[in-house]
Amino acid sequence: MSEVMIYHNPKCSKSRQALQLLFDQGITPKVIEYLKTPPTAEQLLEILQLLNKEPRDLMRQQEPEYQHNKLDNPELSQGQLIAGMHAHPILIERPIVLAKGKAIIGRPPEKVLEIL
C-alpha cells in the first residue's frame, strides 16, 4: 500500500479527529504539520489536481490573511492563488489526506475513510 499522508493542524479538532480515524484503521500516516512545513507550490498543485478543485476551493476564505493579502481579487491566476496559500498556509483547508493516489479534505473527518 502506498504511504498515507495527512496535512495536519494539531490545533484543529477536525484534523485531530481525522488523524485519530486513521490510527483507528491501523494506519500510521506521515503527518505533515503544514503550518510549520507548508506544501510547495508544486505539491499544492498536485493536491488540487487530485481533489479536482480550484485553489479557492481549498482556501479558508474567512481567515484575515485572505482579505489582507487581497486574495479575493477575481483577476488572480491559479499560480498567484497557490503562491498565496504557500506563503500563508493558514489559508489551506484542513485536514487533507492523501492515499492510493487520491486526496480528500477530511470535513467531516469520516470522509478520509473514502480513499483508504
N, C-alpha and C positions, 0 to 999 in steps of 0.2 A: 504494500500500500504506500502511496506517496505520502510525504510528510504533510501533516495538518498544521496550519499556522493560524494564529489569531492576532489581529491588530487590536490591542487591548489597552484600556484605560482603567487602572485599578480603582479609581475614584468613582467610576460609573457602575451603578447597580446592575444595569442590563449587561454590561461587559463582564462583570463578575459572575452573573448568572449563566451566561453563555459558556464561560470558561469552566464553571462547575459542571454544566451539562456534558462538556467534552470529557472531563475527568470521570463522570458517572458512566460514560460509554466505554471506559477503559482506555481512553486516548490521552496521551500526554503531548499536547501540541507544543510547537515552537511558539513562545509568547513574545510578541514584539510590542513593547510599550512605546507606541508611536509618538507620544508627546516627547519622549526622550530621544527616540531614534525615528524621525519621520521617514516615511517611504520616499524614495526618489521620484522624480517626475516620471521616469520610465516605469517604475513599479506602480504608481498611481494610474498611469495609462493602461497598463496590463490589467489592473483590478477593475477599472471602468469597463474594459472590453469584456472581461469575464462576467461582470454584472449586467452587461448590455445596458449601461446607463451613461448619461452625460454628466459632466463634472458637477453641475449644480444639484443633481440628484443625490450626490454623495456629500454635499456640503451642509453644514449646520448653519443655516442662514439666519437664525436668531442670535448667533454669537456676535458680540460687539465688533470683533475683528472683521466680520463680513461687511458691515456698513462702513466702518472706519477706513478700510482699505479699498473702498469703492468697488467691491466685487459684485455688487448688484448692477453694475453697468452692463446693459444688454449688448454692447459693442465688443465686449471682451471675447477673445478667442478661447478655444478649448485649452490651448497651451498656456495662456495667461491665467486661466482659472486653475489649472493644475499647478502652476507655479505658486499661485496664492495658497493652495492647500499645503504645498510643501513648505512654504515659508511660515505658514500659520496652521500647524497640524491640529490645533483645537477645532478647526473647521471641519475636519474629517468625521463623518458619521461613524459610529461605533456600536458594537464591535463588528469587525469584518473577519470572516473565517474563510480560509482557502483550503480546499481538499479535493483531490482527484481531478485536478484541472478545472475546478469550478470555484466560484466565490459567492458568498451571500452575506447580507447585512443581518446581524442577529437581533432584529427587532420585529417581533418579540424574540427572546432568546431561543425559543424552541425551533425557530426557523433554521438554525445551524444543523439540525438533525436531517434536513432535506438533502444535504450534499455529502453526508457521511457514507 
